[in-house]
Amino acid sequence: MTQLEFEDLLASDSYQTVSELSREIKAVLESALPGVWVQGEISNLTFHSSGHLYFSLKDKHAQISCVMWRSRNRDLYFTPQEGMKVLVKARLSLYEKRGVYQLDAWQMQPAGVGELQLAFDRLKKRLDDEGLFSAESKKPLPALPECIGIVTSQTGAAITDLVTVLRRRMPSIKVVLYPVKVQGDGAAREIAAAIETVNRYGKVDLLIVGRGGGSIEDLWAFNEEEVARAIFKSRIPVVSAVGHEVDFTISDFVADHRAATPSVAAELVICRRAELLAQLRYFQENMAGLLLERIRYEKVRLQGLQRSYGFRQPLDKVLQAGQRLDELSRLMLKQISHKLSIDNEILLNFRNRLTALSPEHVLKRGYALCYRESNGQHVAGTASLQCGEDLRIRFHEGQALAQVNKLLD
């Protein structure tokens, strides 16, 4: 029997690399299930810094990894959340590097209205815990805005109602429209961007953000976190006017004021021209009476001052003040004299002590000071002297020259 070598086995049998096999499996999977709707609960949700969305879909018995690329998830009209039940349209794919299959998702929607309500409640609680709904953060609305910005659809009924009511109440008001999508893919992103644009523009006194009524899905853009945060960051006061009276959105809670409808918002933010003119007429008619009343009050007050003691005896006040000034002057001079006397005593004491310690005082008692004649240095003892050295001796009165003849111990 002939024994085959390893090289002969390679030559006789075909083989595949891992990469080649993975690509074949990937092709089979993707061709077998090119598109399928899958319902499940979101878990292991990750919003990657690249913008891609990674998560798993699970039910009671199984789970599958999913990925939704940035180019697809940016058009979602809601924010996926952990534990939310969703419907995902995807194709089955293989992640070759790890050899695991996954769903490549390109559409996602909540699995019913109940899931949207759950997402609403979760986001509402989280933003409330962060303080976005606090009364302290609410800005007051301007009494008489000159320019009002509106963020809404250019073709919806909301803009028509808003402009009609605003023009009727105050024809001179300036209105600036920032048109946006108010529902569907990308609506939340457009609304948030428009709010930021208005703030950069800086010539708007008040901002109305809203749309007409609709289903919870239609209004969902105003429940998105990016819209809520854009409203909260706005330096311009924001009025939320979304839907009808029974509709509440996250935007309503975070805005500085909520209006039940767009029309109500227009009535809220500006008074009628006729009402303003009526107030001006009222002030004009009552101004004369108010001025006369103030004049009478000040006249009575002035008369009371004239009858007071200070006005009846002004010279007496001046004399009493002069007398008090004289008393203070005498007291001040007395205290200064006393202080000078004490300081003189102290100075005299110091002078006597210095005199007693001075060399001249010591010399008076018969002592003398001895210096070298050559350099004038003081001689403190015989150790530094030499025989024949010239000395200068200073007495209390006069000096004498001497020479060292002999050094004694």
C-alpha positions in Angstrom: 0.0 0.0 0.0 1.3 3.5 -0.9 1.3 6.1 1.8 0.1 9.6 0.7 1.9 12.6 1.8 0.2 15.8 3.2 0.9 17.7 0.1 -0.9 15.0 -2.0 -4.0 15.4 0.2 -4.0 19.1 -0.4 -3.7 18.5 -4.1 -6.5 15.9 -4.3 -9.1 17.6 -2.0 -10.5 21.2 -2.4 -10.8 23.5 0.7 -12.1 27.0 1.6 -10.8 29.7 3.8 -12.8 30.9 6.8 -13.5 34.2 4.9 -14.7 32.4 1.8 -17.0 30.2 3.8 -18.4 33.2 5.7 -19.1 35.1 2.5 -21.0 32.1 1.1 -23.1 31.7 4.3 -23.8 35.5 4.2 -24.9 35.3 0.6 -27.3 32.3 1.4 -28.8 34.1 4.4 -29.3 37.4 2.7 -30.9 35.8 -0.4 -33.1 33.5 1.7 -34.6 36.4 3.8 -34.1 39.7 1.9 -36.7 41.5 4.0 -38.9 40.5 7.0 -40.9 42.3 9.7 -39.9 41.1 13.2 -41.6 42.0 16.5 -39.7 41.9 19.8 -38.6 43.8 22.9 -35.5 46.0 22.7 -32.6 45.1 25.0 -28.9 45.9 25.2 -29.6 49.2 23.5 -26.5 51.2 22.5 -26.4 54.6 20.8 -22.9 54.6 19.4 -20.9 57.8 19.0 -20.8 57.0 15.2 -24.5 57.4 15.1 -25.2 53.7 14.6 -27.8 52.0 16.7 -27.0 48.6 18.2 -29.6 46.5 20.1 -31.1 43.1 20.5 -34.7 41.9 19.8 -36.0 39.3 22.2 -39.1 37.5 23.3 -39.6 34.8 25.9 -37.6 32.1 24.1 -35.0 33.8 21.9 -33.1 36.9 21.0 -31.2 38.2 17.9 -28.7 41.0 17.5 -29.6 43.9 15.4 -27.9 47.0 13.9 -29.5 50.1 12.4 -27.1 52.3 10.6 -27.0 56.1 11.1 -28.3 56.9 7.7 -31.5 55.0 8.6 -32.1 55.6 12.3 -31.8 59.4 12.0 -35.3 59.4 10.3 -37.0 57.7 13.2 -40.0 59.7 14.5 -39.5 58.4 18.0 -36.5 57.5 20.3 -36.1 53.8 20.9 -35.9 52.9 24.6 -34.8 49.8 26.5 -37.8 47.4 27.1 -39.9 49.0 24.3 -41.8 46.6 22.0 -41.2 47.4 18.4 -41.7 46.2 14.8 -38.5 46.1 12.8 -38.2 45.6 9.1 -34.8 44.1 8.3 -32.8 41.6 6.3 -30.9 38.8 7.8 -27.2 39.3 7.5 -23.9 37.8 8.8 -21.2 39.8 10.7 -18.3 38.0 9.1 -15.6 39.1 11.6 -17.3 37.2 14.4 -19.3 34.7 12.4 -22.6 35.6 14.0 -25.9 36.4 12.2 -27.8 39.6 12.9 -30.7 41.7 11.6 -29.8 44.7 9.4 -32.7 47.0 10.2 -33.9 49.9 8.0 -37.4 50.6 9.5 -38.7 50.6 13.0 -41.9 51.5 14.6 -43.6 51.0 18.1 -45.7 47.9 18.3 -48.9 49.8 19.0 -50.0 53.0 20.7 -49.3 51.5 24.1 -45.6 51.4 23.5 -45.6 55.1 22.5 -47.4 55.9 25.7 -44.8 53.9 27.6 -42.0 55.8 25.9 -43.8 59.1 26.6 -44.1 58.3 30.4 -40.5 57.2 30.7 -39.1 60.3 29.0 -41.4 62.6 30.9 -40.2 61.1 34.2 -36.5 61.3 33.3 -36.7 65.0 32.1 -38.8 65.9 35.2 -36.1 64.3 37.4 -33.5 66.5 35.6 -35.5 69.6 36.4 -36.6 70.5 32.9 -40.2 71.0 34.1 -39.4 73.1 37.2 -41.3 76.3 37.8 -38.0 78.1 38.5 -36.8 77.6 34.9 -40.0 79.2 33.4 -39.4 82.6 31.8 -42.2 85.2 31.9 -43.9 86.2 28.7 -43.3 89.8 27.5 -46.2 92.1 28.0 -46.1 93.7 24.5 -43.9 91.7 22.1 -43.0 93.5 18.9 -41.9 90.4 17.0 -43.2 86.9 17.4 -41.5 83.8 15.9 -43.5 80.8 14.9 -42.1 77.3 14.4 -44.7 75.1 12.6 -45.6 73.8 9.2 -45.9 76.3 6.4 -49.0 74.6 5.0 -50.9 73.5 8.1 -54.0 75.1 9.6 -52.0 76.2 12.7 -50.1 78.9 10.9 -53.3 80.3 9.3 -55.0 80.4 12.7 -52.0 82.0 14.4 -51.5 84.7 11.9 -55.3 85.5 11.6 -55.7 85.9 15.4 -52.4 87.9 15.8 -53.3 90.3 12.9 -56.8 90.8 14.3 -55.6 91.5 17.8 -52.6 93.7 16.8 -52.3 94.6 13.1 -48.8 96.1 13.6 -47.3 93.0 15.1 -44.3 91.5 13.2 -44.5 87.7 12.6 -41.5 85.6 11.5 -42.3 82.0 10.4 -39.7 79.2 10.6 -41.3 76.4 8.5 -40.6 72.9 9.6 -42.0 69.4 9.2 -44.3 68.7 12.2 -44.6 64.9 11.8 -42.9 62.0 10.2 -39.2 61.3 9.6 -36.8 64.1 10.6 -39.6 66.3 12.1 -38.1 66.5 15.6 -34.7 67.3 14.2 -36.1 70.2 12.1 -38.1 71.6 15.0 -35.1 71.6 17.4 -32.9 73.2 14.7 -35.5 75.9 14.1 -35.6 76.8 17.8 -31.8 77.1 17.9 -31.9 79.3 14.7 -34.5 81.7 16.3 -32.3 82.1 19.3 -29.2 82.9 17.1 -31.3 85.4 15.1 -32.0 87.3 18.3 -34.6 89.7 17.0 -37.7 87.7 18.3 -39.3 88.6 21.6 -41.5 85.4 21.9 -41.6 82.0 20.2 -44.6 79.9 19.5 -43.9 76.2 18.8 -46.8 73.9 17.7 -49.1 72.4 15.2 -52.8 71.3 14.9 -54.3 68.2 16.4 -53.8 64.6 15.5 -53.1 61.1 16.7 -50.3 60.4 19.2 -48.2 59.3 16.2 -48.8 62.6 14.4 -47.8 64.6 17.5 -44.8 62.5 18.4 -42.2 64.9 17.1 -43.1 67.2 20.0 -42.5 64.3 22.4 -38.9 63.9 21.3 -36.0 64.6 23.7 -34.1 66.8 21.3 -37.1 69.1 20.9 -37.6 69.3 24.7 -34.0 70.2 25.3 -34.0 72.8 22.6 -37.0 74.5 24.2 -35.4 74.3 27.7 -32.1 75.9 26.4 -34.0 78.7 24.5 -33.2 82.2 25.8 -36.4 83.4 24.2 -39.7 82.6 26.1 -41.4 79.6 24.4 -45.2 78.9 24.2 -46.1 75.4 23.3 -49.3 75.1 21.2 -49.6 71.5 20.1 -52.9 69.8 19.1 -56.2 70.3 20.9 -57.1 70.9 24.5 -56.9 67.2 25.4 -53.5 66.7 23.8 -50.4 66.9 26.0 -46.9 66.6 24.8 -43.4 66.7 26.4 -43.0 70.2 24.8 -46.0 71.4 26.8 -44.3 70.5 30.1 -40.9 72.0 29.3 -42.1 75.2 27.6 -42.5 78.4 29.5 -46.2 78.4 28.9 -48.7 75.9 27.4 -51.6 77.0 25.1 -54.4 74.5 24.4 -54.5 75.3 20.7 -52.5 77.5 18.3 -55.4 80.0 18.3 -55.3 80.2 22.1 -51.6 80.8 21.9 -52.1 83.8 19.7 -54.7 85.2 22.1 -52.5 84.5 25.1 -49.3 86.2 23.9 -50.7 89.6 22.8 -53.6 91.7 23.9 -56.2 93.2 21.5 -55.4 96.6 20.0 -58.8 97.8 21.2 -58.1 96.6 24.7 -54.7 98.5 24.7 -56.3 101.7 23.4 -59.0 101.4 26.0 -56.4 101.2 28.7 -54.6 104.2 27.3 -57.9 106.2 27.3 -58.5 105.1 30.9 -55.1 106.4 32.0 -55.5 109.6 30.1 -58.9 110.3 31.6 -57.7 109.5 35.1 -54.3 111.2 34.9 -55.6 114.7 35.8 -57.5 113.4 38.8 -54.5 111.3 40.0 -52.1 114.3 39.6 -54.5 116.6 41.6 -54.8 114.0 44.3 -51.0 113.8 44.6 -50.7 117.6 44.7 -53.3 117.8 47.5 -51.4 115.1 49.4 -48.0 116.9 49.1 -49.6 120.2 50.1 -50.9 118.7 53.3 -47.5 117.2 54.0 -45.8 120.5 53.4 -48.2 122.3 55.7 -47.4 119.8 58.4 -43.7 120.4 58.0 -44.3 124.2 58.3 -46.1 123.7 61.6 -43.4 121.6 63.0 -41.0 122.8 65.8 -38.0 122.9 63.4 -39.6 125.4 61.1 -41.2 127.5 64.0 -37.9 127.9 65.9 -35.1 127.6 63.3 -32.7 130.1 65.1 -33.1 128.1 68.4 -31.9 125.0 66.6 -28.9 126.8 65.2 -27.9 128.3 68.7 -28.3 124.9 70.4 -26.1 123.4 67.8 -23.5 126.1 68.3 -23.5 125.6 72.0 -23.0 121.9 71.5 -20.1 122.6 69.2 -18.4 124.8 71.8 -18.8 122.0 74.4 -17.2 119.5 72.1 -14.4 122.0 71.3 -13.5 122.5 74.9 -13.6 118.8 75.6 -11.3 118.1 72.7 -8.7 120.7 73.8 -8.8 119.4 77.4 -8.2 115.8 76.2 -5.4 116.9 73.8 -3.7 118.8 76.7 -3.9 115.8 79.0 -2.5 113.6 76.3 0.5 116.0 75.7 1.3 116.1 79.4 1.4 112.3 79.7 3.6 112.1 76.6 6.0 114.7 78.0 6.5 112.7 81.2 7.3 109.6 79.2 9.7 111.5 77.0 11.5 113.0 80.0 11.9 109.6 81.6 13.5 108.2 78.4 15.9 111.1 78.2 17.1 110.6 81.8 17.7 106.9 81.2 19.6 107.6 78.0 21.8 110.2 79.8 22.6 107.8 82.6 23.8 105.2 80.1 25.8 107.6 77.9 29.7 107.3 77.8 30.1 110.9 78.8 28.3 110.2 82.1 30.6 107.3 82.8 33.7 109.4 82.1 32.6 111.9 84.7 33.1 109.2 87.3 36.9 109.0 86.5 36.9 106.4 83.8 38.8 106.9 80.5 38.7 105.5 76.9 41.8 104.1 75.2 42.4 104.2 71.4 45.3 103.2 69.2 46.9 106.3 67.8 47.7 104.6 64.5 44.2 103.7 63.4 41.8 105.0 66.1 40.6 101.5 67.1 39.2 101.1 70.6 41.4 99.1 72.9 39.5 96.6 75.0 42.4 94.7 76.7 46.2 94.3 76.8 46.2 91.2 74.7 46.2 93.2 71.5 48.9 95.7 72.6 52.6 95.8 72.0 55.4 97.6 73.8 56.3 100.9 72.3 52.8 101.3 70.7 51.3 104.8 70.9 47.9 105.3 72.5 45.4 108.1 72.8 43.6 108.3 76.1 40.2 110.2 76.3 39.1 111.7 79.7 35.9 113.5 80.6 37.7 116.7 79.9 40.5 116.5 77.4 42.8 113.8 75.9 46.4 112.6 76.3 49.0 110.7 74.3 50.8 107.7 75.9 53.2 105.0 75.0 53.2 101.3 76.2 56.3 100.7 78.2 55.4 97.4 79.8 52.5 95.0 79.6 51.2 93.7 82.9 49.0 90.7 83.5 
